């Protein structure tokens, strides 16, 4: 799990109540909140603007809580190892946390074979130092200043960029990149074949429903 206190690893009753009373609502089926912020890619500081992907690419946006920890680097490097599979599905992967660009860069510059390092990444690590993006996607833990492990699949709708899928894990629970790929393929399939539905566990080549 991330190197944090037991209190931080699980949502407290106070935090749960905060989510219930702060206007929290599911984001599936609505336009993804826009952002234009700094990121690190190929050891350089770059700008990432979410609307630039509309009409061009799907986006898998995943939030992670902390740097130099246990679970977080396993997820980030797993997305990197599968990056070509996402590219073949016309999809950009964006990782995001509430750290600054210098912290992102320092982590990337540590070889993966060293404890907690990332090494070179093929996709941007986005900066949300103000926590505005994390809050707008409803994954911010206010008392901790970090995001839950939220993952959002955003389609390439030319005007809006609609969130088609959301999963949110607590801090101690890592995600499955293969499942993210499977779900992405299902999203793309039903968008191409509007009269078809994908049942549980559907993979390309399986029967659909209509």
N, C-alpha and C positions, 0 to 999 in steps of 0.2 A: 504494500500500500504506500501512498505518499507519506513522506516523513513529516507527519503532523500529529497533533494530539488526538486522543480518542474522541475528545469533544468535537474536533474538526472533522473527524472521519465519518460521522453520522449526523444527519440533520437532527437538531434538538427539537423539542416540542415548540419552543419559542420560534425557531426558524420556520417550522412547518406552518405555524399560525400566521407568520408574516406573509408567506406565500399565499395563504388562503385569503388574507385581508388586503393585499396590496394590488389588487386588480389583475392577479395572475390569470392567464387564459391560455389555452393551447394555441400554438401557432400554425398547425397543419391547415393547409388550404388557403392561407393568406400570403400576401406579398412579404418576402423576406426583408427585414429591416435593413436599410441601406447603410453603408459605411465607406469611408475613404480614409485610410490610415497608413502608417508606415509598417513595413514588414522587412524581414531578412530573407534573401534568396541568393544563393551562390556567393555567400560572404559579402553581399552588398546590401545597402539600405535602399529599398524600393517603395513605391506607392502601390497599394492595392485598393482598387475601387470596385465594389461588388457589382454595380450596374454595368460595368464593362463586359461582364460575362453574359448578359441578357441577349437572347437571340443567337448566341454563339456556343456556349458550353453549359453543361450541368455543373453544379458545385456541391462538393461534400465539405461542409464546414464543421470542424470538430473543436470543441473547447477542452482544455485540460487545465488542471489547477496550479501545479507547481513545477519549478525547475529542479534539477539535480536530486531526483527522488527515485522511488522504486518502480511504480507502475507507469508513470508518465512516459519515460523514454522507451519502454517496450511498445507502447501504442504508437508513438511518433515514428519510430524506426520501422514498425510493421507497415504503416501506411506508406512509408518510403519504399520498402521492399516490394510493395504491390503497385507502385506508382504507374508502371507501364500498363497494367490492367485497367486502371482508371483512365489513362490517356486513350486507350483503344475504345473506351466508352464515351469519348468526347467529354471528359469530366475533369475539372480542376479540383485539387485537394487544397484546402486551406486549414492550417492549424492555428489556434489562437489562444492567448492567455493574457493575464493582466500584468505581464512583465514589460520592461522597456527593450528597445532594440539592442542595446549593448549587452544585456543579459541573454537575449536570444543568440546574438552573435558569439558570445563567449561559450555558450553551451554547444553550438554547432562546431566550434573550432576544437572541441575535445573529441578525440578519436573514440569511436563506439566501443572499441575493445578495452578502453579504460572505464572504470566504474562510473556509470551515470552519464557518459558522453553520448552525443548524437552522431557526430561526423557529418559529412556532406549530405544535405537534403535536396531532393528534386522538386520540392514544392515550398511555397512561402510559409514562414511562421509570422503570423500577424500580431501586431501590438495593440493592446487595449488597456493602456496605462490608466486612462480615466474611468475604466470599467463601464463605459457607456454602452458598448456593444454587448458585453456580457449581460448587462441588465436588460437590454432591449430584447434579447433572446430568452429571457426568463431563466437563466441558469446561475445568476450571481447569488452567492451566500454573503449577504451584507456584512455580517459580523466578522467574517474571515477575509473578505476582500478578494476572494478567488471564485472561479466558476466550477460548477459541477461538470461531470463528463457528458456534456451535451453533444449530440451529433445530428446534423440537419442536412437533408438532401433537398437541394433547391433546383428546380427545373430551369430550362433555358427559354421560358416564355419570353417573347420578344419585347413585351411591354412591362411585365411585372416581376417575373422571377418568383414563382410560387413555391412555398415550402411543401413538399410532398411527403416527407417522412421526418419524424423526430424520435430519438431515443435519449434518455437522460439517466445516467448511472450515478450512484453516490460515489464519493471520493475513493473508496477502497476497492471499487469494482471496475476492472478493465473491460474494454470492448473487444469485439470480434470483427476484424477487417473483412474476412470472408463473408460474414453476414451482411456487412455494409455493401459489399459488391453485389451480393445476391439481391438485396432489396433495391439497389440502384437499377439492376437489370429488370426487375419487375416493374418499377416505376416507368422506365423507358418503354417497356413492352405495352403496358396498358395505355400509354400516351400515343403509341403508334397504332395500336389496334383498339379503338375506342369501345368496341362492343364486347371486349373480352375482359375477364376477371382472373386474377392470379390467386389460386387457393394456397393453403398453408404449405410452406416449404418449397414453393414453386421455383424451378430453375429452367433456364432456356432449354427447349425441347420437350418439357413436360406438357401435359394437357392443361388447357385453360378452361374457364367456365364462361358461359354467356347466357 
